[in-house]
Amino acid sequence: MTDSRGLRRKFVLMTVLMVFGLALFSGCATMTGETAGENIDDSTIHTKATAAVIKDPDAQYFKIDVSVTKGEVVLTGFVNSRQTEDRLVAKIREIRGVTSVKSLLKLEEKK
């Protein structure tokens, strides 16, 4: 009989630990308002969008910031022409997971 009770206690203890563990992990997603998948997708989009800016022959020398929230990309900073801006926006729209691209880029005046 003692073996049966010990086994039952271990089973109950493991069940309680699993319930608390699941509650803890599910709480993490609700604290930030985004799931782990959304967070990873936004960081992946940010990395790819920043790479697109750096690889562009005209934009790589300008200060352009990329921010991503739930797949929505916002570009801020400066470009040398509207053609450069259009090219960057088009490249970023092609990135998987991007839902929209908003450009707040300003045209830098030539001196």
N, C-alpha and C positions, 0 to 999 in steps of 0.2 A: 504493500500500500504506500509506503514512503516513496518509493520510486515513482509511482504514479503522481503523487502530490508534487514532487520536485519537478517532474516534467511539465505539469500543468503550470506551476509558478514560472518556469522559464518561458513557456509559451505566452503567458499573460504579460510578462515583462517585455518580451520581444515585440508583442503586439502594441503595447503602450509606447515603446520607444519608436516604433515605425510611425505611429499616428503623430507623435510630437515632431518627428523628423519631417514628415510630409507637411505639417502645418508650418514649420519653420521655413522650408523652401518655398512654399506657395506664398508666404508672406513677403518674401524678398521681391517678387515680381510686382506686388501691389504697392510697395513702398515707393518705387520710382515711377510707377505708372506705365512702365514698358517691360515687355518680356525680354529674356536673354536673346532671343532671335532677333527682335527689333533692334536691340542695342548693337548686336554684331553686324546686322545689315547696314545700319547707319554708319558705323565705323568703317566698314568695307567700302561703302559709297564714298565716304569722305576721303579715304586713301586713294581710290581710283580717280576721283574728281581732282584732287590735288596733283596727282601724277599727270593728268591731262593738262593742267595749267603749266606745270613745269616743263612738259614735253613740247608745248606750243612754242614755236620759234619767236613769236612776237610778245607773248605774255610772260615768258619765263623771267624777264628782268623787272617786272612790275610787282608791286605789293598787292596780291589778290588773296583775300581770305575766303575760305569755303566753310560754310556751316550746314549741317544736315540734321533735320528733325523729322522722323517718321517718313523718310524717303524724299522729303522736300528740301531741295538744295537752294541756298542763297549765296550769291557771289557779291562781295563788296571789295572795293579797291579802285585801282586805276588801270586803264588800257590805253594803247596808243591810237586805236581806231575802232570804229563800229564793226568793221569786218572781223577784227580780232575777237571782239565781244560775241558776235554772232557765231563764229567758228567754235569758241569755247562752249557756249550754250548748247550748240548742236552736238558736240562731242560728249558733254555731260548727260544730255538727254538719252544717249545711247546706252548708258551704264544701266545694267540690270538692277531693278529695285527703285530707280528714281521715278517719283510720281510727278514732280514738277521742278522747274528751274526758274528762280527769280533772280534777275540780274540788277544789282544796284551799282554796277560798275560806272565810274565816271571817266570821261575822256580827259586825259592829261594834255594840257596845253603845250604845244611845241614852243621852245624858247629860241 
